[in-house]
Structures are given as structure tokens and as C-alpha cells.
């Protein structure tokens, strides 16, 4: 049973990393569920690398969250964990 869900927040560069949360993000992209935190980080980074999620031409950045799969994505901003990674 998958233990984590991948959530990617797309935020404006005018918002600091700590303030980039679901409520302040330009967009929220939900990725697949994965078995563990390591797979979440790897699959999340691969998902970012293989897609064109951002349209801002340097005005946006992505924040990768790995949240427990049993939590609702709406609570993702409150579930930031050590697996929280910023991709620029």
C-alpha cells in the first residue's frame, strides 16, 4: 500500500520558500502515490524534469512535498516535512 503522495506546488518567486503553501501557490499538482519517502523524492523530481508545469519564464519555482498518503492534499501545506524539496 502506498505510503506517500507527491504534491508539487508552483509558486511565484516573490513568495519565500517557507511561505509557498497550498493557499499561496499559483497551482497545485498532485502526483502519484509511492511506497516510501525516497521514491517520493525521486519520482517527484523525475515528474518535474519530464513536464512543462511552469509557464512563468523564471517568475515561478516548484516546491515538492511528500505527504502521508492517508492525508488529504488540501492539508499539504501544513504537512511539510524533511522530504520537502525546492526545485528551481
Backbone bond lengths (Angstrom), bond angles and torsions (degrees), N, CA, C in turn:
res aa  C-N    CA-C-N  psi(-1)  N-CA   C-N-CA  omega(-1)  CA-C   N-CA-C  phi
1 X - - - 1.453 - - 1.528 109.18 -
2 X 1.322 118.70 128.51 1.468 121.44 -178.66 1.523 112.02 -59.29
3 X 1.318 115.46 138.58 1.457 121.13 -176.53 1.519 113.51 -101.22
4 X 1.342 118.06 -21.34 1.458 121.83 -176.58 1.525 111.56 -133.94
5 X 1.332 114.96 150.94 1.458 121.86 171.70 1.519 107.90 -113.76
6 X 1.326 115.92 142.29 1.463 121.75 176.78 1.521 108.00 -90.42
7 X 1.335 115.93 130.70 1.461 121.91 175.57 1.523 106.79 -131.04
8 X 1.336 116.59 128.35 1.452 121.70 178.14 1.518 108.17 -113.82
9 X 1.339 116.14 123.00 1.454 122.05 176.21 1.522 108.15 -100.03
10 X 1.304 117.33 133.03 1.461 122.28 175.59 1.520 105.92 -107.22
11 X 1.345 115.67 116.55 1.459 121.25 -173.93 1.522 111.49 -123.89
12 X 1.315 115.19 155.53 1.455 122.34 175.94 1.527 109.46 -70.88
13 X 1.337 116.87 146.22 1.462 119.52 177.19 1.525 111.13 -65.98
14 X 1.326 117.48 -13.84 1.461 121.49 177.82 1.527 112.14 -77.83
15 X 1.331 117.25 -7.31 1.464 122.19 179.22 1.525 107.73 -108.20
16 X 1.317 116.63 127.91 1.461 121.47 179.53 1.522 111.32 -65.25
17 X 1.329 115.78 158.84 1.464 121.60 -177.59 1.526 111.49 -55.90
18 X 1.312 118.10 -44.86 1.464 121.09 -178.96 1.531 112.09 -65.74
19 X 1.334 116.62 -29.06 1.461 120.97 -179.04 1.523 113.27 -88.37
20 X 1.319 117.55 -7.78 1.465 121.89 177.43 1.522 107.69 -76.31
21 X 1.313 115.15 101.14 1.453 121.98 -178.57 1.520 108.27 -134.38
22 X 1.301 116.79 174.00 1.462 120.98 -177.02 1.523 111.18 -54.51
23 X 1.322 116.41 -40.20 1.462 120.47 -177.31 1.524 113.09 -71.27
24 X 1.337 118.42 -25.69 1.461 121.41 -176.84 1.529 112.81 -104.47
25 X 1.318 117.22 -6.79 1.466 121.18 -177.73 1.522 111.40 -71.18
26 X 1.321 115.26 148.05 1.463 121.44 173.53 1.518 109.46 -69.08
27 X 1.330 115.81 -37.76 1.459 121.48 179.25 1.524 109.18 -150.97
28 X 1.325 115.80 153.68 1.460 122.55 176.97 1.522 107.07 -125.54
29 X 1.336 116.80 123.91 1.458 122.07 -178.68 1.524 108.04 -115.81
30 X 1.304 115.72 124.10 1.462 120.23 178.63 1.521 109.07 -95.22
31 X 1.322 115.42 126.73 1.456 121.26 178.76 1.515 110.71 -98.12
32 X 1.312 116.06 -169.86 1.463 120.28 -178.17 1.527 111.98 -73.93
33 X 1.315 114.65 167.97 1.467 121.31 172.47 1.523 107.77 -89.93
34 X 1.323 115.25 144.23 1.460 121.36 -178.65 1.530 110.31 -133.65
35 X 1.319 115.76 168.34 1.463 121.73 -172.96 1.524 115.35 -74.76
36 X 1.343 117.53 -35.68 1.464 118.82 -175.31 1.526 110.86 -149.28
37 X 1.346 115.92 172.79 1.464 121.10 -176.34 1.528 112.33 -62.92
38 X 1.322 118.00 -37.00 1.465 121.22 179.32 1.529 110.23 -63.44
39 X 1.324 116.68 -45.29 1.467 120.04 178.37 1.528 110.79 -65.66
40 X 1.320 116.87 -33.15 1.459 120.33 177.92 1.528 110.25 -62.64
41 X 1.324 116.41 -48.05 1.461 120.05 179.47 1.526 111.51 -62.84
42 X 1.325 116.74 -45.04 1.473 120.46 -178.41 1.527 111.30 -66.81
43 X 1.324 117.87 -47.48 1.466 121.12 -178.73 1.526 110.68 -67.21
44 X 1.318 116.91 -37.31 1.460 120.33 178.25 1.512 112.15 -63.78
45 X 1.322 116.90 -44.82 1.463 120.42 178.19 1.523 111.19 -65.89
46 X 1.325 117.52 -38.51 1.467 120.61 177.15 1.525 110.22 -64.84
47 X 1.316 116.92 -40.11 1.460 121.15 178.92 1.528 110.30 -62.16
48 X 1.328 116.84 -43.29 1.462 121.24 178.02 1.530 110.56 -62.68
49 X 1.331 116.84 -44.02 1.461 121.47 -176.91 1.521 112.94 -66.65
50 X 1.324 117.71 -29.71 1.461 121.19 -174.33 1.528 114.21 -94.77
51 X 1.314 117.48 0.08 1.458 119.04 -176.81 1.514 111.61 -126.11
52 X 1.296 115.59 167.33 1.459 122.71 175.01 1.525 108.02 -113.10
53 X 1.320 116.23 65.45 1.459 120.93 -176.78 1.525 112.73 -71.34
54 X 1.321 116.71 -30.12 1.465 119.19 -175.04 1.521 110.84 -99.10
55 X 1.308 115.01 142.79 1.459 121.02 179.68 1.526 111.94 -118.96
56 X 1.330 118.62 -0.93 1.458 122.79 -168.89 1.507 117.46 -81.35
57 X 1.323 119.97 -2.05 1.466 123.22 177.83 1.529 111.33 50.76
58 X 1.330 116.88 58.87 1.450 121.68 177.41 1.512 114.60 87.62
59 X 1.317 117.77 2.00 1.458 121.40 -179.53 1.527 111.88 -99.96
60 X 1.328 116.58 1.76 1.458 121.24 -177.38 1.526 109.62 -137.13
61 X 1.326 115.08 160.00 1.461 120.67 171.19 1.521 108.57 -140.54
62 X 1.323 115.58 165.01 1.459 120.98 -179.41 1.512 110.08 -110.57
63 X 1.307 115.05 144.26 1.462 122.45 175.69 1.526 106.78 -123.69
64 X 1.309 116.03 122.57 1.457 122.46 -178.13 1.520 109.24 -95.55
65 X 1.332 116.51 127.08 1.456 121.79 176.26 1.517 109.27 -117.61
66 X 1.306 115.65 140.88 1.460 122.49 172.55 1.521 105.71 -115.29
67 X 1.330 116.38 108.49 1.457 119.74 -176.45 1.521 110.21 -113.77
68 X 1.320 117.70 152.21 1.465 119.28 176.96 1.532 110.08 -56.29
69 X 1.313 116.40 134.38 1.463 121.66 -174.12 1.523 112.69 -61.42
70 X 1.317 117.93 -23.35 1.458 119.69 -178.92 1.523 112.83 -84.11
71 X 1.352 118.16 -2.06 1.453 121.65 176.79 1.525 109.87 -94.34
72 X 1.288 115.62 147.38 1.460 122.37 177.64 1.521 109.24 -70.65
73 X 1.333 118.07 141.24 1.465 122.63 178.39 1.518 110.89 -58.41
74 X 1.326 117.79 -30.23 1.465 120.25 179.85 1.505 111.79 -60.99
75 X 1.328 118.55 -23.56 1.455 120.91 179.32 1.527 111.84 -93.47
76 X 1.320 117.89 8.28 1.469 121.71 -174.83 1.519 112.56 -57.45
77 X 1.309 118.32 -38.29 1.458 119.77 -178.10 1.519 111.48 -66.13
78 X 1.300 117.58 -25.27 1.459 120.60 179.21 1.522 111.31 -90.35
79 X 1.329 117.70 -6.10 1.459 121.53 -175.37 1.531 112.31 -106.46
80 X 1.329 118.73 15.24 1.458 120.68 -179.62 1.522 109.55 -53.03
81 X 1.310 115.90 134.14 1.449 121.32 -172.17 1.519 110.61 -131.66
82 X 1.329 117.83 179.31 1.474 119.49 176.76 1.523 112.79 -59.87
83 X 1.325 118.07 -19.55 1.466 120.51 178.36 1.528 111.43 -80.50
84 X 1.336 117.21 -2.59 1.451 123.59 -179.19 1.536 108.47 -63.67
85 X 1.340 116.61 124.50 1.459 121.61 -174.67 1.525 109.79 -131.50
86 X 1.307 117.04 140.37 1.458 121.18 176.53 1.518 108.87 -101.96
87 X 1.346 116.11 130.90 1.465 120.98 176.92 1.507 108.67 -115.29
88 X 1.308 117.39 128.65 1.471 120.88 178.70 1.496 109.76 -120.83
